[in-house]
Amino acid sequence: MNLLQVDAEITETEALRLENAALKDQLARLSQASISVSGNLDTEAVLQEVVHSA
């Protein structure tokens, strides 16, 4: 394996780590929104929470 291949693999690994972190954050926000929505039956409040979580 040459130096360029190693550098490309490190770059790809870092990109995957960043994507993973972003997806974890999205999932956490979606989960929190889901908990908030299911705990509140007021339509206005539910829609506002959905907008804030988008």
Sequence and secondary structure as in RCSB ss.txt:
>XXXX:A:sequence
MNLLQVDAEITETEALRLENAALKDQLARLSQASISVSGNLDTEAVLQEVVHSA
>XXXX:A:secstr
  HHHHHHHHHHHHHHHHHHHHHHHHHHHHHHHHHHHHT   HHHHHHHHHHH 
